[in-house]
Amino acid sequence: MLKCLEGMGGPVAAERIAAVLGVRGAAARADLDQRLVELVRDGTLFRNRRGAYGLPQRMDLVQGRVSGHRDGYGFLIADDGGDDLFLAAVEMRRVLHGDRVVARVAGVDQRGRRQGSIVEVLDRANREVVGRYFREGGIGYVVPANARLSQDLLVHPDATGGARPGQIVVAAITEQPDSHRQPLGRIVEVLGEHMAPGMEIDIAVRMHAVPYVWPAEVLAELPAVAREVGVADRRGREDLRELPLVTIDGADARDFDDAVYCEPTPGGFRLVVAIADVAHYVQPGTALDTEAQARGTSVYFPSRVIPMLPPELSNGICSLNPHVERLCFACEIDLDRHGEIKAYRFFDAVMRSAARLTYDEVARVVVDRDAASRAANAALVPHLDDLYRLYQRLKKRRVLRGAIDFDTLESRIVFDEQGKIERIVPLERNDAHKLIEECMIAANVAAADFLRVQEQPCLYRVHQPPSAEKLEDLQVFLGELGLSFPARRQPVPKDFARVLDSISERPDRHLIQTVLLRSLQLAVYAPDIAGHFGLALEAYTHFTSPIRRYPDLLVHRAIRQRLRRRAQRNWPYDSQALKALGDHCPMTERRADEATRDVNAWLKCEYMSDRVGECFDGVISAVTGFGIFVELREVYVEGLVHVTSLPNDYYHFDPVGHRLSGERSGRVYRLADPVRVRLTRVDLDDRKIDFELADVTPRGSRATRKGKHRSGRN
């Protein structure tokens, strides 16, 4: 059909298509008409006002998804990866953020952007909206919590669901917007008061469409899930119950999906990484599996978890809780004295965790060698010491292969007994964190190698090198700072590692590290091996966290597929299914990241709301054309100093140099510069914090920075 339309001189009627294709008979014609409807629905074809069908690309039409902006305008993100179309506010009246549309290129605006005119809406992305209900002049409306939804939802007086003005509600859209009317809706759920504890999470999970309700089909399957390991479960499994495997996690962890054990061998080390056997309990085709796939990942909020698996599994029978029998899928790795993998094997086992240890506890034992901690864990100390010795070898190998190791700073929100924020503290990674990370990397490398050797289709974790454009910007930026970066076409991880090593003593190391990090691409899942650039590995996958990541569950199934010598035709995932999962799983990661980022932003706004007028020391964490973002020292909260709040001047944004430069004054505000700011405004609804400079002079030597900027241009 598409080839037929390619050869036509313009859009044609269905009758003409039927004649060219030789479609005869009522049933065949009905099938053709149905297929035409489907192709129009997914945007492959376009049907004009005269009822004729044509190819969008031949009609100067662009199809894609709408990305809305809080100020009312938006962009059409083209499906084919082409340039975005600017959608003026008048066009955005017909649609909402996330809708899929077909648009015509209508011209170019004063800023040189291609403008779009919406021709047809293909798919509506929003069925429900979470927001705050208001009533003015007898008219009720919901202001969406998602700022990208710039239109308020009108609510009829009979459709308020008992909501009171100011409350947070969920409203179902009963009529989508058009060019003459705002969207209409009815309130289907009242979440509660605006500032109620936990409200920020209720809003985030609904705003980002995070699945949080267990379907009835899943609940119906739970009674059949075992609560403890039985005799039949142990049959055919290796017995690791006497091996002192331990879990090492954060103090607030509730689901334990990995345990480790290490002992010396004549040639090096034997490492056992035991992983929760989720695949035993969650079978393909079940409601449990369907829901786990839809969720993709567990979502960890500061005070609550939305798990990928029901608590009966994630905190119960699957979790490697201490001193109870659990089924596991183990990876035994033989390493030489330098930490290089010599051999590995995967096998089904039953285990009993000897202890639930925390990172801080292990660090006190093996790093600080604290006498009291070592005495309290006397039976485990020899094995923990062996683990630490292995880690030191693995760390050296990591450096030798050139893996990139960024020293990033994360924060944790601490709540008091009333659920209010007590303080925000930095999360510091000690050697115990890194020890577990290296053990997990070793198991993931073994899993990837097994899949590669066995030619078993599955998903790999892929991290591509930076793009040529990012590299060019990076070379210019580093050159201005007197640092060299190889001008090779394809960089290697060691290029980044060398820069990081060379700046360890520089005062601007955080600036340089931030720019290096932002030049890298995001890691994704894909069915083809393409290497992991950041870890400097040729093949890598995710095997060690099946309780909280769906790709790990797939990898467990794939390895078992080969261990049990099942015919490839019985593998339930063909290439198309794996590609779809490779697209879906990163989406669930982004969804989780966006939801947690929103919650953290809300909580930090709440924490700062009673400190308006106070001054703080901070560092510039991002630079844009509209101002500078500042992260406060010791508070770990970020806010904006708008360009209009800077000392009176014309400021020019240099995206490569990550700075704003004053035209007249010569003032330069650059990424990682220290500044002192005053808190001027906190907006909880928009999750925005505004600062102004407490002193107009950014600290550091402006003359030096300005001179470097000039020499770089010359």
Buried (B, 14 or more C-beta within 10 A) or exposed (E): BEEEBEEBEEBBEBEBBBEBEEBEEEEEBEEBBEEBEEBBEEBBBBBEEEEBBBBBEBBEBBBBBBBBBEEBBBBBBBEEEEEBBBBBEEBBBBBBBBBBBBBBBBEEEEEEBBBBBBBBBBEBEBEBBBBBBBBEEEEBBBBBBBBBBBBBBBBEEEBBBEBEEEBBBBBBBBEBBEEEEBBBBBBEBBBEEEEEEBBBBBBBBBBBBBBBEBBEEBEEBBEEBBEEBEEEBBEEBBEBBEBBBBBBBEEEBBBBBBBBBBBBEEEBBBBBBBBBBBBBBBEBEBBBBBBBBEBBBBBBBBBEBBBBBBBBBBBBBBBBBBEBBBBBBBBBBBBEBEBEBEEBEBEBBBBBBBBBBBBBBBBBBBEEEBEEBBEEBEEBBEBBBBBBBBBEBBBEBBBBBBBBBEEEEEBBBEBEEEEEBEBBEEEEEBBBBBBBBBBBBBBBBBBBBBBBEBEBBBBBBBBBBBEEEBBEBBBBBBBBBEBEBEEEEEBBBBBBBBBBEEBEEEEBBBBBBBBBBBBBBEBBBBBEBBBBBBBBBEBBBBBBBBBBBBBBBBBBBBBBBBBEEEEEEEBEBEEEEBBEBBEBBBEBBEBBEBBBEBBBBBBBBBBBBEEEEEBBBBBBBBBBEEBBBBBBEEBBBBBBBBBEBBEEBEBEBBEBBBBBBBEEBEBBBBBBBBBBBBBBBBEBEEBBBBBBBBEEEBEBEBEEBBEBBEEBEE
